[in-house]
Amino acid sequence: MVTEVILPKLGQTMEEGTIVEWLKQEGEPVQRGEVLFMVETDKATLEVEASARGFLRKILVPVGQTVSVLTVVALITRTADEDIAAYEPQLRVPGSEFQADEAAQPEAFKPETLKPETRIFASPRARRLAREKGVDLALVTGSGPSGRIVERDVLAYLEQRPRPEPVEGPKATPTAVKAAATLGVDLAAISGTGVSGRIMKADVTAAAQPVLPAEELAVESVPLTGLRRIIAERMAAGARETARVTLVTEADATAFVEAREQIKADVADEWGFAPGYNDLLGLIVARTLREFPHMNARLSADGQAIERLSAVNLGMAVDTERGLLVPVIRNADQKGLRAFGAELRALVERARAGKSLPDDLTGGTFTITNLGMHEVDAFTPIINLPEAAILGVGRIRPKPVVRDGEIVVRQMWTMSLAFDHRVVDGAPAARFLQRIKQLVENPYLLLG
């Protein structure tokens, strides 16, 4: 018995993945639920478990190759020497050509139970043709073994329905077609590097790079792909689609710094970590969002309503080797400092290791971004859509200020609140920032 190992859809936005490591070699035994391979998506590197027990009989997608979700990447067999010669041609990655007659399938590989209402059985070649021609396989009658749909069935269906003359064009993955439209690249002018010359997204991005004069060839050109592309698209959308306004204030963080040092001394050994400025600020912002629900909001998808959100899911921007990620602490306003800090550290650790779970990076309602560790005093952050606002903070530094008519040195902290004026007016946003400043300057108010 042969079990197909597919590349699963590990997130709502995942369209493809790159195999970065096989943890089992061909011929080795595998257990159901055992990690079989590692795949890199546009957000993280994730583990994929084996769906059956047996032997890893054949790896169909090697390390380094990018394939679409639901592609068959390997075969697991019940025994180590099970013959897969007749089965293997059906399981090549998209773009490959079959040499075997699809109708001549061995009896051993016929589906044991056909469930037409929940799954359509079709050969990869038939699926590819249906996808290219826009055919709903549910409308096609299969003539293969046990009603399996094969390529000739799709061709027969196409012959029976009226359709415009097909426009011949290069074979390309859906993501490559989308990238070509965005970058203004002519697919007909590209040579594909995928299986059977199929044009991949990387081919499109490479073709979009300008041809440099000989004297400039030493300039490094980094393709805008993967996570870097996602960041670019979201930041551009945040700057382009919002009516952004930025408010700046300066808080006296002297008591805030002292409170953090006292808490650190009291609980670090018991908690296993020393609470930091981000933990305290995150807690302050989360509880302030609960007080000011108009800031925990977003514009509806059709732009016709303002949606105030019941859950305060706080995003904390993190710098990683792969780029900027924003792990989300869900229901942050309901957590104490210890729970908040422990969850934040777990999220940051997974993000920096490239092992964020799909839910780690989605569902945020407000974001904090801190550049203080880089000696930045103030900056204008870009809103992380669909959120309505983002708080940017710089470093805490000693400065001379006037207090009660005297010049004294205090720990000062600059904060910048960028908000979407379509969702929030200036005065309510200012009161929200003012409340955050008040809690920073008087952190004991968190106890109330």
Secondary structure, DSSP 8 states (H G I E B T S, - for coil): -EEEEE----STT--EEEEEEESS-TT-EE-TTSEEEEEE-SS-EEEEE-SSSEEEEEE-S-TT-EEETT-EEEEEESSTT---TTTGGGG--TT----S-TT---GGGS-SS--TTT---B-HHHHHHHHHHT--GGG----SGGG-B-HHHHHHHHHHS----------B-HHHHHHHHHHT--GGG----SGGG-B-HHHHHHHTS----GGGTTS------HHHHHHHHHHHHHHHHS-EEEEEEEEE-HHHHHHHHHHHHHHHHHHSS---HHHHHHHHHHHHHHH-GGGSEEE-TTSS-EEE-SS--EEE-EEETTEEE--EETTGGG--HHHHHHHHHHHHHHHHTT---GGGGS--SEEEEE-GGGT---------TTBSEEEEEEEEEEEEEEETTEEEEEEEEEEEEEEETTTS-HHHHHHHHHHHHHHHH-GGGGG-
